[in-house]
Amino acid sequence: MSGKYKFTGRWLFSFICFCLSISAAKATVPDAPSNCRIQDYYSQLGIDTKSPRFSWIINDVDRGEVQSAYEIIVASMEANIDVNIGDQWSSGKIISAAQYDIRFEGMSLKSCTKYWWKIRAWDKDGNVSPWSSKNSFVTGFLNSGDWDSKVCWISASQQRVGLARANWIWDNIDSNSTLCKFRSLVQIPEGKSVVSAKASITADSSFTFYINDKLAAQSNDWTTVTDIDLVPFLHSGSNSLFIQARKSVLKKGSVIARIEVRLNDGELILLVTDNTSWEASTETNNWKPACIVAGLGNEPWFLKLFKTATVNDHSPLFRKVFNINNRVKEAYLFISGLGVFDATLNGKKIGNQITPPAWTDYDKSANYLTFDVANLLQTGDNTLGVMLGNGWFDYQTETRIERKGLGETPPRIRHYGIMRLFSQLNIQFEDGSTMVVVSDPSWKTSESPFTLTHVFGSEQYDARLEQVGWNTSTFSDNNWKPAEIIEAPLGLLESQKVPPVIERQVYNTIKRTSPDYDVQVFDLGQNMNGQFEIKVSGPAGRVLKITPGEVLDKGRVRPTADNYTTYSTYTLKGKGLETWRLTFSTVGFRYIEINGITADCTKTDVPYIHDVKGYFTYSAANDAGTFSTSDQRYNQIYDLALKTLQSNQVTIHTDCPTYEKLGWQEVVASLAPSYAYLFNMQPLWIGLTQNLSEAQRPNGLIPNIVPDYTHGRGDFDDSPAWGTSMFAMPWQYYWTYGDKKILEDNYQNMKNYLVYLKTKEDTRGVIAYGLGDWMSPAGSQAANVEGAIYVWDVKIMRDIATVLNRTDDASFFSKEFIRLNNAYNNAFFDSGKGCYLPEVQVNQTMPLALGLVPYGKEQFVFNALLEIIANPKGTVGENGTFGPVLPNHASVGDIGVTYLWRVLGDLQKSALVDTMIMQTDVPGYYNFIKLGLTTIPENWRTDRSRSMNHDMYAGILEWFYRSVSGISNTEAGYGKFRIKPAFGLNLADVKCTYQSVRGTISSSWIKKGNKITLKVGIPTNTIAEVFVPARNASSVSENNKTLSKVAGVKFLRMENGNAVYLLGSGNYVLTSNLIN
């Protein structure tokens, strides 16, 4: 596809012909291309593909301009790019309008190498632009074997090994044996000695464990893990391991164990219970490979009563000192720390990211990040310092932290192992010599002041344990221990594509109250996902309890859900003003409640809080859209929804930042259009679709939560309206950015999911299971909603097959769509009434939005929807629990809400949307504003909301762009788009911009009396259909000249009171008199 895409032949020919028809007084030389980037990656450091793809934006002030050709040069040296020599690749002049998805076709790239590149482009008249400014990228590891041979994963020493990567084993998955024996071997090489050897083991119901025929341990309590020191039992050569397990009743029995042996040369020998290292036998002594009956954390063994999680109470510190006596030219650090890491070089923080790396299923993939650290190095000794936190990798259970950390049952969270570090620092000197510093046992490690780092925002920090200067070269680490080698995570280590989480805004305390004598509450004025920071003074050893919260109850922070509370503690060191901030986690909060303090700043025997700040943290993805109107209510609702989406955009898309914090997929699907208007989602969606691919089960199922950190059950694991993100996200990506690669990469996964879904059809050919329209006042309507999504999935699959020229598949899925659409309509559509049953909003909205209504019946269904909105009957909710249905109020939930606003907007009922969203009672967005909320809650009824920062209803943002401002694309990638604002709204002005993949689109309008002024901006390489309210074509003008007579403007038609024009690139100011 290099240099060839972007438009069909017919479309490209028509497009160029139209642009050529535009005559300028004198064509100017186009400006140099800008926004030059390597696609698919947020950072331009760590590009780990051998064929990177280039993209850029065309800049030309002339109207009706189009790129007719381009040229790219790539150089291995800055000196070459400075004189426009592409020694690595020179594309030559390529005749093409393509400005993205341009694949590198030069000499093979090398790992960990910096390259430079430029682009220039020709306009339609053959004028060539100047070369762009020079751009650079640094490759990561293009092959797994390119890492230094001595680099290894390291960990701090631990008291127990835990059960990570171990499996529950028995002789047979359906065995009725009450006794089972297991055997294995540990080989200690001759000439090597054992430094440490530890085991963790348990069995249901009891076990005895022998090493070299000596009893090592026994237990009859399966809920307690036994930890064993194996050193006294081991010798050089072969060591026999023997376990005898019994179950007391006729139920499934099982054994689970992990063994770690470390040798004097640092080698790690790891043995876990599985079907390759262990053999099993019953009383017959017929030995055969053991059978895996479940993974750690799977039923029926949740191990609720013991620590399945971390084996370190303290977050570990790592440091490495190295010397430099040469002038540094370049230096790049490639690093991964699991669960999360915070890295410094010579005491200075590396990068601005929060809690890296990205969240993934670590059994499938783990990310490393790349940093340019040349300016942090110094002549002489240098020190790399790294702190690790648990994150999702080393998840801590409820029992471990003695408080609830999740709305789901905490022990169901997957556990991947203990915290570990992997890094390689590549240094190139001015004289051409190089140096490599890798993670290995030469690193030193110690305990940090963090005694808890829980992913849900609970951290415990004892400032008395600080080791001042630990990450600098002057610090003495004589009391630190050598790091230990630990096994690599199962997942492939690869460069992080998605944007990191960074600090985006800072909020100061706006109000401070004292609800009790030793309690103060700090109001930051904005609900957010982020980190709080306190400044405190007081005596050493005093402990503060810090509780973040979203709402108050009688002046105190209210628990989020089911008495769920997350809190942190800070123990003072007693040395003047102390500052502390969350480091390894983020949490949802507006309020910070602190216990154990005084409100009297003159007291010195009790801690006093000098200041509290809130740091709003979310994805570093570049902003794409801006919107504002003359009506402040619109701006407030827009900001309410925007802050909600920002709070849930981390390295995945979460549902809320508090009690679940998980990647529920229905919002990924339904909110994709809103996110596409607000941010550049390319790298993030690339990462999220990879997560989907890795989460897909062998039977094709896409689980509701991705990454699949939980072990879901029933509809909470398998709902088509959640799994549809497998189609919705790649399709929205293609539609927004015009890039087919994501469709190609995920094509088979989509087909596999449809194969699975087909097995779930009922006898009518309908899918009728799932969570449905979650949190809807009108009930879930699961059969209608989930069934409609299934039909839409097949419809999209048909369209994807067509785009990719898979003609046989396109034909098959076209037939499947017809079959399933007919089945759906036969099941739910009442042709006599002209509506879908039951007669609720979502059941009319979904078929209209997804194109499922029988041909010719669309207006009937739309009329039915309007009637249901205007004249509702009865009560809504399961058994009427929500209350009476009110006219002109939404009665849709999680799934239906986005589609409702889209249908009403597209069918010219934006005035009705205005009425519905401005309701000051329930349901209504402006009701949230009147209640003083700054983000959207989980439920239309705030008294039933667990989270006050849930993104389910944030799909209204799409309406602001698509309808109010009128910007929507009619071709994939915005080569052709439409500007059709909702001029009928009672607004004096609207200002909107959208940074498309081709450049900035703007749509701003002002109404004054009967006169309307519409300002539009159309990027180079695009054309737009623009709708202007008018009596006829002659009543629309630009600069007092009838618009249809302006050069390059093509009048197309009159449509429903609008004059419709085709405009080429450029900026236009159009005026018209509104029809009374």
VENVEN-V435088 format. One line per field, one symbol per residue. ss: DSSP state (H for helix, E for strand, L for the rest). psi: psi as a letter, one per 40 degrees, with the letter a starting at -180 (. if undefined). Layout:
ss=???
psi=???
This chain:
ss=LLLLLLLLHHHHHHHHHHHHLLLLLLLLLLEEEEEEEELLLLLLEEELLLLLEEEEEEELLLLLLLLLEEEEEEELLHHHHHLLLLLLEELLLEELLLLLLEELLLLLLLLLLEEEEEEEEELLLLLELLLLLLEEEEELLLLHHHLLLLLLLEELLLLLLLLLLLEEEELLLLLLLLEEEEEEEEEELLLLLEEEEEEEEEEELEEEEEELLEEEEEELLLLLLEEEELHHHLLLEEEEEEEEEELLLLLLLEEEEEEEEEELLLLEEEEELLLLLLEEELLLLLLEELEEEEELLLLLLLLLLLLLLLLLLLLEEEEEEEEELLLEEEEEEEEEEELEEEEEELLEELLLEELELLLLLLLLEEEEEEEELHHHLLLEEEEEEEEEELLLLLLLLHHHHLLLLLLLLHHHLLLLLLLEEEEEEEEEELLLLEEEEELLLLLEEEELLEEEEELLLEEEEEHHHLLLLLLLLLLLLLLLEELEELLLLLLEEEELLLLLEEEEEEEELLEEEEEELLEEEEEEEEEEEEEEEEEEELLLLLEEEEEEELLEELLEELLLLLLLLLLEEEELLLLLLEEEELLLLLEEEEEEEEELLELLLLLLLLLEEEEEEEEEEEELLLELEEEEELLHHHHHHHHHHHHHHHHLELLLELLLLLLLLLLEHHHHHHLHHHHHHHELLHHHHHHHHHHHHHHLLLLLLLLLELLLLLLLLHHHLLLHHHHLHHHHHHHHHHHHHLLLHHHHHHHHHHHHHHHHHHLLLLLLLLLLLLLLLLLLLLLLLHHHHHHHHHHHHHHHHHHHHHHLLLHHHHHHHHHHHHHHHHHHHHHHEELLLLEELLLLHHHHHHHHHHLLLLLLLHHHHHHHHHHHHHLLLLEELHHHLLEELLLLLLLLLLLHHHHHHHHHHHLLLHHHHHHHHLLLLLLLHHHHHHLLLLLLLLLLLHHHLLLLLLLLLLLHHHHHHHHHLLEEELLHHHLEEEELLLLLLLLLEEEEEEEELLEEEEEEEEEELLEEEEEEEELLLLEEEEEEELLLHHHLEELLEEHHHLLLLEEEEEELLEEEEEELLEEEEEEEELLL
psi=eheeadiiddddddddddddehhidhhihiiiiafhihiehdiehfhfiegihiiihhhheiifiiheiihhihieidddddffhgedhhdihhhieheifhihfaihiiifihiiiiiiiiadeehiiiiiihiiihiaheideeiieeiihiiiiidieaeheiihiadidfiehehhiiiiihhhiieiihdihiihiiihdiihhihfehhdiiiegeehhhhhhedeeiiiahhhhhhhiihdigihiiihihhhhhieeeihhhhihaedeiiiiaeefghihihheiiheiiehefdeihebiehdihiiiihhiihfihhdihhhhihhhdiihiihfehhhieihfiaihiheediiiiihihedeeiihahihhhhiiidaedghhidddefiheidihdeehiheaiiiihihhhhhideeiiihhihaeeiiiiiiehehghdeehihhheeeighedfieeihfdeiiiiihiiiidihhiihdiiihihdihhiheihigeidfhihhheehiihahihihiiiiiehhhhhhiidiihfeihhidhffhhhiiihhiefgahhhiiideiiihidihhhifiieheeheeiihhdihihhhhaiehhidiihiiehddddddddddddddddegbeahidiecedfighedddddedddddddihedddddddddddddehideehhidhhigeigiibdedghdedeeddddddddddddeehedddddeddddddddddddeeiaeefihfiadaghfhdeidfddddddddddddddddddddddefgdddddddddddddddddddddehhddefiiiigidddddddddefehiheedddddddddddddgiiaiiihffddaihiifihfiadddddddddddddfffddddddddeheahihddddddeeieihididhdeehdieghedeeeddddddddddehiieihefdhiihgigeeigidihhhihgieeahhihhihhhbehhhhhihhiieiiihhhhhidideehihfehhdeehhehhhdihhfehhhihiaiihihiiihih.
